[in-house]
Amino acid sequence: MAATIDVNGIAINHEVLGSDGPWVALAPGGRRAMEAVRSLANRIAAAGFRVLLHDRRNCGASDISFDGDGAEHEIWADDLARLLVLRNAAPAYIGGSSSGCRMSIALALRHPHAVRGLLLWRVTGGEGGAQRLAADYYPPYITAAQTGGMAAVCDTEHFRERIAERPGNRERLLAIDPVRFIAVMRRWNDEFLRGGSQPVIGASEADLRGIRVPAIVIPGNDNNHPRVVGENLSRLLPRCELRYLITKQYDLPVSPREEWDAREDELAAFFTEFMRRADERQPAST
């Protein structure tokens, strides 16, 4: 059953699936709620793992907050590192798709002792992907705050949903100075756009070569998650396995999600088999 816990001063909605075995933490793409990876998490838990799900700040039923330094995915990584400690779940296998992948890599860079291995799929990269995604994530909320203050931000689709999930988020949003909110959004936007020239958004080649935990990469198959980005990431990570789930390529920003959902059994098998092999080389944490 989901519950909230204080993480770095904000309420984070989270849940653990499974009662024993190595710890795994999974995160979806975009600013989607943890429900988006629940089905995959159930499959992994059924294979003998404990899976930690959580709604990142500003997502799902967790608190709204624009405090903290760094890029958005780095703040998420700091929150997850603290959550792992609070649940006595570190080190864990950390996995994510798209923005969840960015968060996972940031966690390995910022809190390496919390990470046992990486499960990375649908990796984001390239100038085009960075520009398209940044345009969705930040300018609409900057415009809303400029034209109607934080009340207008509350009325955007994303934040209406956050208020519906957690009604106290309306008061939290209205208490934020619009000037400060706009400054944070602009900073996150600029940092995201700079990532378009990196191997993956948010990490340099040197960063990636310095990650020493085992990893598995399953590339994406669209313009925001180009196959070549995932393949290149697998070459840069020193202890990485490369696997393919869907090889058909789409000249679209995002490939059909239902195709990935239909192959979820295979995705779960890739991850569970990888973790078992990794655990043969490093005793499982209890």
HELIX and SHEET records of a PDB file:
HELIX    1   1 MET A   34  VAL A   37  5                                   4    
HELIX    2   2 ARG A   38  ALA A   46  1                                   9    
HELIX    3   3 GLU A   72  LEU A   86  1                                  15    
HELIX    4   4 SER A   99  ARG A  110  1                                  12    
HELIX    5   5 PRO A  112  ALA A  114  5                                   3    
HELIX    6   6 GLU A  127  TYR A  137  1                                  11    
HELIX    7   7 PRO A  139  CYS A  154  1                                  16    
HELIX    8   8 GLU A  157  GLU A  165  1                                   9    
HELIX    9   9 GLY A  168  LEU A  174  1                                   7    
HELIX   10  10 PRO A  178  ARG A  194  1                                  17    
HELIX   11  11 GLY A  195  SER A  197  5                                   3    
HELIX   12  12 GLU A  205  ARG A  209  1                                   5    
HELIX   13  13 ARG A  227  LEU A  236  1                                  10    
HELIX   14  14 ARG A  257  ALA A  262  1                                   6    
HELIX   15  15 GLU A  264  ARG A  281  1                                  18    
SHEET    1   A 8 ALA A   3  VAL A   7  0                                        
SHEET    2   A 8 ILE A  10  LEU A  17 -1                                        
SHEET    3   A 8 ARG A  50  HIS A  54 -1                                        
SHEET    4   A 8 TRP A  23  ALA A  27  1                                        
SHEET    5   A 8 ALA A  92  SER A  97  1                                        
SHEET    6   A 8 VAL A 115  TRP A 121  1                                        
SHEET    7   A 8 ALA A 215  ILE A 218  1                                        
SHEET    8   A 8 CYS A 240  LEU A 242  1                                        
END                                                                             
